[in-house]
């Protein structure tokens, strides 16, 4: 007896006899058994298209659902057989026609958009390059532009918020304190971090072809300098303090942003600049030789990015402070080496831009000639730097810088001890058997006797008050220097004593020496004095700090070979030299 058929085993086929199945198809020939037209398809088909499609569908429905493979209608002809490509083909075939229909319907909008774009491009060209439009239209070669185009500046007009107003002032240039007030109003007490050459504020500038109520005097230059840096002298500080700041300003104009450098002496209490020095325009013509200085009402103290930037001793703190150090110190240098670029900038300015005029140079040469005679040298002897050393003793209102001499003058014993040691180290070791020779520069004539008693026996001291030339004695300082007392002197006396300071500085530092003139072999001074700071610049980097005898990458003064000898801080501060003083 055969076993019963299994009925509880799952299978993929239905549990029905094949003969009981009814043949069915999920789609009709037309492919529309389960689908209707979508919204997109209805939009794509017009009424005529839909009629054609309907007739074609009815034709297909007349055929049997299942056809033999031998039938001519067996190859797939319906929507499903064509797949999605049929819709893409229809879209591609109808795309260009739709675009053309849209362009025809919106031709006004298209033409207007093209014209607007052309006008926008023309406006941009007329603002940036007007000559291109004139050349294209044939006007440029036939006649000049009816409107003169200013050449002095191509910066866009200032936004009203960036305009500096001087409407409350009636005199120009402003005095140094008023410029300081303007800087304070702009920057405040604390200046936040910013790029050194930054700032958008400026005054309104007059067009160079129409100077308005500030015309150029007849016969003078008419083209105003495009950009300038002006150093304003006012007598608020000593002569060398001003020259130290001026040297940096001249260097910025010359080396950094290519501006014309100018000097304003409107408020200077030492006479006129050309009473003592050559015109800086002759020494440093700048990028626009022969241009005219801007009108004084266009000078701006802050920001430094103004077209005509003016600096003085009272506004220097806003420009030569921390931001200046961050911008111009060598970030890869160590110690003193960080300041080498600033040092070199000052030296170039003092040797090339700031030079005494003919009358002052004659006094300097006369003093050097007498010094040669005083030392017993012959005028035809070869120049040497190992014939004398200089000592500068500052008294008056200049106190010491170190904690040891805070609020008092550095004692004369410091200068004499340094002088004796320097002569042994630098002069006798070089084979000079002569007794110590010193050029003494001081604002106090009584220092001569004090120093003479402290130096080694037989030392020789030369100074302007002891000169045999009455012209040199006439310009020597008669008393300790106090800024307020100096300002109260008659102008003729201030001019005279200023000449004496220039001659003193030239001989004690060796600056402005002619080819065969004698120069000092060392300078002894205190760092609190600006004369001392600038004396190092006059000596040159290697001589001043003793470089060139060892690896100087650490940026330390080589005390064995240094010829700039500072007796106040004695190298205990870092850096041991500074380029200028801020007030």
Secondary structure, DSSP 8 states (H G I E B T S, - for coil): -------SS--SS-SS-GGG-----SS-TTS-SS----HHHHHHS-HHHHHHHHHHHHHHHTS-SS--TTSTT-S--SHHHH-THHHHHHHHHHHHHHHHHHHHHTHHHHHHHHHHHHHHHHHHHHHH-HHHHHHHHT-TTTS--SS----S-------GGGB---TT--SSS--HHHHHHHHHHHH-SS-----SS----B-----TT--TTS---TTS--SB-SSEEEEE--SSS-HHHHHHHHHHHHHIIIIIS--EEEEE-TT-SS--GGGTB--HHHH---SSTT-B---GGG-B-SSTTSSEEEE-TTTGGGTSSHHHHHHHS-TT--GGGGGHHHHHHHHHIIIIIS-B-HHHHHHHHHHHHHHHHHTT--TTS---SSS-EEEEE--TT--BSSGGGBTS---HHHHHHHHHHHIIIIIGGGT--S--EEEEEES-TTHHHHHHHHS-TT-EEE-GGG-S-HHHHHTS--S---HHHHHTS-HHHHHHHHHHHHHHHHHHH-TT--TT----S-EEE-TTSHHHHHHHHHH-HHHHHTTTSS--TT----TTT--EEESSSTT-SSSS--S----
